[in-house]
């Protein structure tokens, strides 16, 4: 779970790295090849998106409170 702005930045960097890795895999290995690897990377990307969304939601709530 992301609790600080620094962790948020680190997760964003991880997300970019995973997206780049997935892109390279898709280019280097067409459909049907390396399917489990690509699926695993997609799951990690989805998890990071969820963590970022939770953190962003908490930040919006904290900034909206008077």
N, C-alpha and C positions, 0 to 999 in steps of 0.2 A: 504494500500500500504506500502510495506517495504521500509524504507529509510536509515536504519543504519545496521551495522553489528550485533549489539545487537538484533535488531528486527528480523533479519534473523535467528539468533540462536534460538530465542524464537519460531519462526514459525516452525523451524525444530523440536524442542521439541514437539510442539503441534501436528505436523504431525506424529511423532512416537507414541504419545499417542493415536491418532485416529486410526492409523493402528493396534495398539495392541488391542484397544477396538473392532474394526471390526473383528479381528481374533478371539477374545473370543466369540463374538456374533455368528460367523459362526460355531464355535465348539459347543456352547451351544444350538443353535437353528438352526436346519437343514432347508433346502430349504423350502420356503413358510411361515416360521415362523419369525416374527420380520422383515418382508421385508421392511416396511417403515423405520424402524430404520436403517437398514443396508444401504438402499438407501440414506438416509440423511447423514450418515457418509461418504459414498463414494463421495457424492457431496461436503462435506466439505474438504475431502482429495484432490479432484480435484481442488477446489478453491485455497487451499494452494500451490499445485504444480504450479498453474498458477502464483501466487504471487512470489514464489521463482524463477520461470523462468524469470519473468520480472526483478526482482532485479539482478539476475545473468547476464542477457543481458545488463543491464545498467552498471554493473561493468566491463564487457568485453569491452564495448565501451569506458569507461573512461580510462581503462588501455591500450587500443590500440592507443589512441590519442597520437601523439608525443609531 
